[in-house]
Amino acid sequence: MLYSFILELINQYSFLNVFKYLTFRTGLAMFTSMIVVLLVGTPFINFFSARQILDPIREDGPSDHIIKKIGTPTMGGVLILLGLFSGILFWGDLSNVYIWFLLFIVTSFGLLGAYDDYRKIKFKNSSGISFKFKIISQIIIAIIGILMISHFSQNEELTNLYFPFFKDIVINLGWFFIPFSVFIIVGSSNAVNLTDGLDGLATVPVILVAGCFAFISYITGNIVFSEYLQISYIEGMGEVSVFCGSIIGACLGFLWFNAPPAKIFMGDTGSLALGGSLGAVGIITKHEIVLAITGGLFVLEAVSVIVQVLSFKLTGKRVFKMAPIHHHYEKKGWAESTVVIRFWIISIILAMIGLATLKLR
């Protein structure tokens, strides 16, 4: 909204031309969303603590984990979304169809996560809504979003699948693009949700992936850079960097309160929304495989759960002491901070590998 107002004044005040630069607005979105979260964070946490809006802890978790986490407020994702929306509404171009698609995904998944958190808080257990209801709801939201972007977008590359390292391999998915995209969005949403089990564990990898895709979306929407890096140019995609900048800023502000020992958890409100939006960004920028690389930690966490469940159902034996895999290392005696920092290091390495694929083509 503010950006639209400034655009009307540019012809009168030439110094306002700086707001035309995506990098400048991305920085402003990042700063705005971070400041909003930092300013609102403390009163928000105090309010939730007073109202006993607390996170129900898994009873089968590590004993130290249970003791440390009891009494910590949840639904901190509301803070993240508040900061994200502030950054977008102030500095985003609201005439851009990709921004509206991403806003739809992040809002819808955020509301679903909020309902899940509400159920957990109300009934004082960690189950929340049923797995079946959650998955079906996520699939419906993703289908609506994909149909929306397919209808309104002028992107002829939308149904293509590109492979990093192999510039000449392009597969047109055709109608299969819809189920493929649904899988990416729903899978990404749940993978981030599974990762969010320790203080700050999911927050930093989300920041890293959003940072990578802020860069990717910028160069994808820039005809000069995309041609140089041999990446498919998509008009209007650069605006997505403002969205990614808002995610970075909101998560940086949230990390101030979520760093060990956490004063608040993001809950499903935050994890489902952030995961779903990262999946959506990967789809519209046509870097789905790069998303799997940069977000490799989320993939690892999700796969560990799948392997654990399948192994137990088929053989009656567990591969890990506990899943997701970060709890496995807690059970092995690793301190929570050790698990978190080492997983952050893995995320940093994966982010660098993901960015390297842009040049190695």
Backbone torsions as a table, in degrees:
resi	resn	phi	psi	omega
1	MET	NA	-46.7	179.5
2	LEU	-66.0	-38.0	179.1
3	TYR	-62.1	-42.0	178.7
4	SER	-62.3	-39.3	178.7
5	PHE	-65.9	-41.9	-180.0
6	ILE	-65.0	-37.4	179.2
7	LEU	-57.4	-35.6	-179.6
8	GLU	-70.2	-19.8	-177.4
9	LEU	-99.6	-6.0	-174.4
10	ILE	-61.3	-39.0	-179.7
11	ASN	-64.5	-26.2	-179.8
12	GLN	-88.8	-34.0	-176.3
13	TYR	-125.7	101.5	-173.3
14	SER	-63.5	-27.9	-178.1
15	PHE	-65.4	-16.0	179.1
16	LEU	-78.2	-3.5	178.2
17	ASN	-59.3	-23.5	-179.7
18	VAL	-59.8	-25.3	-179.2
19	PHE	-74.1	-9.5	175.6
20	LYS	-76.6	-19.2	-177.6
21	TYR	-79.0	124.4	-179.1
22	LEU	-61.2	-38.6	-178.8
23	THR	-62.3	-38.8	180.0
24	PHE	-66.8	-45.7	-179.6
25	ARG	-69.3	-32.4	176.0
26	THR	-63.9	-42.6	176.5
27	GLY	-62.8	-41.7	178.3
28	LEU	-65.3	-40.6	178.6
29	ALA	-62.9	-42.0	178.4
30	MET	-61.8	-47.5	-178.3
31	PHE	-65.8	-44.3	-178.6
32	THR	-61.5	-49.5	-178.2
33	SER	-63.5	-37.8	179.4
34	MET	-66.4	-45.5	-179.2
35	ILE	-63.4	-41.1	179.5
36	VAL	-60.0	-46.0	-179.8
37	VAL	-64.7	-42.7	-179.7
38	LEU	-64.4	-38.4	-178.6
39	LEU	-72.5	-38.8	-175.1
40	VAL	-88.1	-20.2	-171.5
41	GLY	-54.2	-54.8	-175.5
42	THR	-62.4	-51.2	176.9
43	PRO	-62.5	-32.3	177.1
44	PHE	-63.2	-47.2	179.9
45	ILE	-64.4	-42.7	178.9
46	ASN	-62.2	-40.7	179.5
47	PHE	-64.8	-45.4	-178.8
48	PHE	-67.6	-36.0	178.0
49	SER	-65.9	-42.8	-179.7
50	ALA	-64.7	-35.1	-179.4
51	ARG	-87.7	4.9	179.2
52	GLN	58.0	38.8	175.0
53	ILE	-88.4	78.1	-170.3
54	LEU	-109.9	157.2	-176.5
55	ASP	-85.0	120.5	174.8
56	PRO	-72.5	123.8	-175.0
57	ILE	-90.9	141.4	175.9
58	ARG	-58.6	126.9	-177.0
59	GLU	-74.6	-18.1	-178.7
60	ASP	-93.0	6.4	-178.9
61	GLY	-77.4	175.4	176.7
62	PRO	-56.6	140.5	-174.7
63	SER	-59.1	-43.5	178.9
64	ASP	-62.8	-37.3	179.8
65	HIS	-61.4	-44.9	-178.5
66	ILE	-62.5	-45.7	-177.4
67	ILE	-62.9	-44.3	-176.0
68	LYS	-69.5	-32.6	-171.2
69	LYS	-90.4	-17.4	-178.0
70	ILE	-60.5	133.0	176.5
71	GLY	89.5	6.3	179.3
72	THR	-90.3	129.4	179.0
73	PRO	-62.8	152.5	177.5
74	THR	-122.4	-168.4	-176.6
75	MET	63.6	28.4	175.6
76	GLY	-65.5	-13.0	175.5
77	GLY	-59.0	-26.2	176.2
78	VAL	-60.6	-40.6	176.3
79	LEU	-60.9	-46.8	-179.1
80	ILE	-60.8	-46.0	-178.9
81	LEU	-65.7	-36.7	177.2
82	LEU	-61.5	-45.0	177.7
83	GLY	-66.3	-42.7	-179.7
84	LEU	-61.0	-47.7	179.6
85	PHE	-62.2	-36.4	179.2
86	SER	-62.5	-46.5	179.9
87	GLY	-61.6	-42.5	-178.6
88	ILE	-70.0	-47.5	-175.8
89	LEU	-66.5	-31.4	178.7
90	PHE	-78.9	-44.0	-167.1
91	TRP	-120.8	-1.7	179.8
92	GLY	-88.8	156.0	175.1
93	ASP	-88.7	102.5	-173.4
94	LEU	-77.2	4.0	173.3
95	SER	-92.6	-1.8	-177.3
96	ASN	-86.3	124.4	-175.6
97	VAL	-65.4	-31.0	-179.8
98	TYR	-68.7	-34.9	177.8
99	ILE	-64.6	-42.8	179.9
100	TRP	-67.0	-37.1	176.1
101	PHE	-61.4	-46.5	-179.3
102	LEU	-67.4	-38.1	177.0
103	LEU	-63.9	-38.3	177.4
104	PHE	-62.6	-47.1	-178.4
105	ILE	-63.9	-49.8	-175.3
106	VAL	-67.1	-36.0	179.2
107	THR	-70.6	-46.4	-177.8
108	SER	-64.6	-45.6	178.7
109	PHE	-68.3	-33.6	176.7
110	GLY	-64.3	-41.7	178.5
111	LEU	-66.7	-40.0	177.0
112	LEU	-62.8	-43.9	178.2
113	GLY	-64.0	-37.1	179.2
114	ALA	-65.1	-38.6	177.5
115	TYR	-65.5	-39.6	177.2
116	ASP	-62.7	-46.3	178.3
117	ASP	-62.2	-40.5	179.4
118	TYR	-59.8	-42.9	179.4
119	ARG	-64.4	-40.4	178.9
120	LYS	-63.0	-43.9	-178.1
121	ILE	-68.7	-44.1	-177.2
122	LYS	-62.6	-44.9	-176.3
123	PHE	-97.7	2.7	174.7
124	LYS	53.1	47.1	172.7
125	ASN	-144.8	164.5	-174.3
126	SER	-89.8	6.8	-176.4
127	SER	-78.3	-47.2	-178.3
128	GLY	68.6	-145.0	178.7
129	ILE	-73.7	159.6	-178.1
130	SER	-67.6	152.2	179.4
131	PHE	-59.8	-40.4	-178.9
132	LYS	-62.7	-45.5	-179.9
133	PHE	-64.0	-41.5	-178.7
134	LYS	-63.6	-48.8	-177.8
135	ILE	-63.4	-45.7	-179.8
136	ILE	-61.5	-42.7	179.0
137	SER	-62.9	-42.8	178.9
138	GLN	-63.4	-41.6	179.8
139	ILE	-63.5	-43.8	179.9
140	ILE	-62.3	-46.3	179.0
141	ILE	-59.7	-45.9	-178.5
142	ALA	-63.3	-42.0	179.7
143	ILE	-62.3	-45.1	178.7
144	ILE	-59.6	-45.2	-179.4
145	GLY	-63.1	-43.9	-179.2
146	ILE	-66.2	-42.0	177.4
147	LEU	-63.2	-37.3	179.5
148	MET	-64.1	-49.6	-177.7
149	ILE	-69.6	-31.7	178.2
150	SER	-66.8	-34.9	-178.2
151	HIS	-77.9	-44.7	-172.6
152	PHE	-91.0	-21.3	-178.1
153	SER	-78.9	143.8	175.7
154	GLN	-96.4	14.1	-175.2
155	ASN	-79.7	108.3	179.8
156	GLU	-75.3	-13.1	-179.3
157	GLU	-90.2	0.2	-169.1
158	LEU	-58.4	-37.2	-176.7
159	THR	-89.0	2.4	179.7
160	ASN	-83.9	149.2	174.2
161	LEU	-118.4	120.9	-178.2
162	TYR	-105.5	150.8	-177.9
163	PHE	-116.3	124.6	175.6
164	PRO	-64.1	149.0	-178.0
165	PHE	79.0	-19.9	-178.2
166	PHE	-126.2	89.4	-172.8
167	LYS	-68.2	-23.9	-175.6
168	ASP	-91.0	-5.8	-179.4
169	ILE	-95.2	111.7	177.7
170	VAL	-133.9	127.0	179.3
171	ILE	-114.0	123.9	174.5
172	ASN	-85.8	113.7	-174.2
173	LEU	-75.5	-19.8	-179.4
174	GLY	61.1	-133.8	-179.8
175	TRP	-66.2	-23.9	-179.5
176	PHE	-68.1	-12.0	177.9
177	PHE	-58.4	-35.4	-177.7
178	ILE	-66.4	-56.0	177.8
179	PRO	-63.5	-33.3	177.9
180	PHE	-62.8	-45.3	-179.7
181	SER	-66.6	-38.6	177.3
182	VAL	-61.3	-42.9	178.5
183	PHE	-60.9	-43.1	-179.5
184	ILE	-63.2	-47.9	-176.7
185	ILE	-67.3	-49.4	-178.9
186	VAL	-66.6	-42.0	179.0
187	GLY	-63.5	-43.7	179.3
188	SER	-64.1	-41.7	179.6
189	SER	-60.3	-47.6	-178.3
190	ASN	-72.9	-31.5	178.9
191	ALA	-65.1	-43.1	176.8
192	VAL	-65.9	-38.4	178.4
193	ASN	-61.1	-41.5	179.0
194	LEU	-68.9	-32.6	-179.1
195	THR	-71.8	-28.2	-175.7
196	ASP	-77.0	70.9	-178.9
197	GLY	-124.9	-9.0	178.4
198	LEU	-131.8	160.6	-175.7
199	ASP	-60.6	115.0	176.0
200	GLY	77.9	-1.2	-173.6
201	LEU	-62.5	-45.0	-178.4
202	ALA	-83.7	-27.7	-172.2
203	THR	-63.1	-48.6	-177.8
204	VAL	-66.4	-46.3	175.5
205	PRO	-58.6	-36.0	176.3
206	VAL	-62.4	-43.0	177.7
207	ILE	-59.9	-43.8	-178.4
208	LEU	-65.0	-45.0	179.7
209	VAL	-66.3	-42.5	178.2
210	ALA	-62.9	-37.5	177.7
211	GLY	-64.2	-43.7	177.5
212	CYS	-60.1	-42.9	-176.5
213	PHE	-81.6	-17.2	169.2
214	ALA	-64.5	-42.0	178.2
215	PHE	-69.4	-45.7	-178.4
216	ILE	-62.0	-45.1	-179.7
217	SER	-65.5	-35.5	178.8
218	TYR	-64.0	-48.2	-178.0
219	ILE	-73.6	-29.0	177.1
220	THR	-67.1	-31.6	179.3
221	GLY	-91.6	4.8	179.0
222	ASN	-112.6	115.5	-172.6
223	ILE	-63.7	-31.6	-179.4
224	VAL	-72.5	-51.7	-177.9
225	PHE	-67.0	-39.3	-179.3
226	SER	-65.1	-37.0	177.8
227	GLU	-68.3	-40.4	-180.0
228	TYR	-63.8	-41.4	-178.4
229	LEU	-89.8	2.4	178.6
230	GLN	58.9	45.5	177.5
231	ILE	-112.5	142.7	-179.7
232	SER	-60.9	123.9	178.9
233	TYR	-77.7	131.7	178.4
234	ILE	-127.8	113.7	-177.4
235	GLU	-62.7	132.9	177.6
236	GLY	86.0	-5.1	-176.6
237	MET	-71.5	-24.2	-179.5
238	GLY	-57.6	-28.3	-178.6
239	GLU	-63.7	-23.6	179.4
240	VAL	-63.9	-23.7	177.7
241	SER	-62.8	-30.4	176.8
242	VAL	-67.2	-40.4	176.9
243	PHE	-62.5	-46.4	179.7
244	CYS	-64.2	-37.9	176.5
245	GLY	-61.6	-37.4	177.8
246	SER	-66.0	-38.2	176.2
247	ILE	-62.7	-45.9	-179.5
248	ILE	-58.8	-50.1	-178.5
249	GLY	-62.4	-44.8	-179.7
250	ALA	-62.9	-40.7	-179.5
251	CYS	-72.8	-33.8	175.1
252	LEU	-63.5	-43.7	177.1
253	GLY	-63.4	-41.0	179.9
254	PHE	-67.9	-35.4	-179.5
255	LEU	-61.1	-27.9	176.5
256	TRP	-56.1	-35.3	-178.8
257	PHE	-100.0	-18.2	-174.8
258	ASN	-98.0	-9.7	179.0
259	ALA	-64.8	148.8	-178.5
260	PRO	-59.3	132.1	-7.5
261	PRO	-80.9	130.0	-173.6
262	ALA	-65.8	138.4	174.4
263	LYS	-92.2	-14.8	179.2
264	ILE	-159.1	150.6	175.4
265	PHE	-106.6	150.8	179.8
266	MET	-74.1	-24.8	-179.5
267	GLY	66.8	-177.3	177.7
268	ASP	-66.9	-24.7	177.6
269	THR	-55.7	-42.8	-179.2
270	GLY	-86.4	-45.9	-173.3
271	SER	-66.6	-43.0	178.9
272	LEU	-66.1	-40.5	-179.4
273	ALA	-66.6	-46.4	-178.7
274	LEU	-66.7	-44.4	179.5
275	GLY	-62.9	-44.9	179.0
276	GLY	-62.4	-40.5	-178.9
277	SER	-70.2	-35.7	176.8
278	LEU	-66.0	-40.3	175.7
279	GLY	-61.2	-42.1	179.5
280	ALA	-64.8	-39.7	177.7
281	VAL	-63.1	-42.3	178.9
282	GLY	-60.0	-37.7	-178.6
283	ILE	-69.6	-49.8	-174.3
284	ILE	-74.1	-24.5	176.1
285	THR	-84.1	-6.8	-178.6
286	LYS	63.7	39.6	177.5
287	HIS	-130.4	50.1	-177.8
288	GLU	-63.1	-40.3	-178.7
289	ILE	-71.7	-36.3	175.5
290	VAL	-64.1	-34.8	175.4
291	LEU	-60.1	-42.0	179.5
292	ALA	-65.7	-29.6	179.1
293	ILE	-77.5	-53.4	-178.3
294	THR	-64.8	-34.3	177.4
295	GLY	-97.0	31.0	-176.6
296	GLY	-58.5	-30.8	178.2
297	LEU	-63.4	-40.7	177.8
298	PHE	-63.9	-40.0	178.0
299	VAL	-62.4	-44.5	179.1
300	LEU	-59.1	-45.3	-179.9
301	GLU	-62.6	-43.4	-179.4
302	ALA	-67.0	-43.7	-179.9
303	VAL	-63.4	-36.8	179.4
304	SER	-61.6	-36.9	178.0
305	VAL	-69.7	-43.9	179.8
306	ILE	-61.2	-46.2	179.5
307	VAL	-62.1	-42.7	-179.2
308	GLN	-62.0	-46.2	-178.3
309	VAL	-65.9	-47.1	-179.1
310	LEU	-63.8	-42.4	-179.6
311	SER	-61.9	-43.1	-177.9
312	PHE	-68.6	-38.3	-179.5
313	LYS	-71.3	-35.6	-175.6
314	LEU	-87.1	-35.7	-174.5
315	THR	-120.2	-13.7	-176.9
316	GLY	79.0	6.1	-179.7
317	LYS	-117.2	150.4	178.6
318	ARG	-101.1	137.3	177.7
319	VAL	-76.8	-40.1	-178.6
320	PHE	-111.1	157.2	176.1
321	LYS	-62.4	-32.6	176.9
322	MET	-164.7	146.3	176.6
323	ALA	-120.1	149.6	1.9
324	PRO	-61.9	168.5	-166.8
325	ILE	-64.4	-23.3	178.6
326	HIS	-65.7	-30.4	176.3
327	HIS	-73.1	-27.6	176.2
328	HIS	-58.8	-44.8	-178.9
329	TYR	-73.8	-29.3	172.5
330	GLU	-63.3	-43.3	179.1
331	LYS	-64.3	-27.3	179.2
332	LYS	-79.1	-6.3	176.3
333	GLY	107.3	1.2	176.9
334	TRP	-68.3	140.5	173.8
335	ALA	-68.7	149.3	-178.9
336	GLU	-55.5	-44.7	-179.1
337	SER	-61.9	-34.3	178.4
338	THR	-65.7	-46.2	178.4
339	VAL	-59.6	-48.8	-176.4
340	VAL	-61.3	-50.3	-176.4
341	ILE	-65.6	-40.6	179.1
342	ARG	-67.2	-35.7	176.0
343	PHE	-69.6	-34.5	173.9
344	TRP	-61.0	-43.4	179.9
345	ILE	-60.3	-43.0	177.3
346	ILE	-59.5	-42.5	-179.8
347	SER	-63.9	-39.8	178.3
348	ILE	-62.3	-44.8	179.6
349	ILE	-62.3	-44.7	-179.6
350	LEU	-65.2	-37.0	177.8
351	ALA	-63.2	-41.4	179.0
352	MET	-65.9	-39.5	177.7
353	ILE	-64.0	-43.2	179.6
354	GLY	-59.9	-43.6	178.6
355	LEU	-68.3	-33.2	179.8
356	ALA	-63.6	-27.9	-179.5
357	THR	-65.5	-20.5	-179.3
358	LEU	-66.3	-31.4	-178.4
359	LYS	-96.6	-30.8	-176.9
360	LEU	-85.1	75.2	-179.0
361	ARG	-133.4	NA	NA
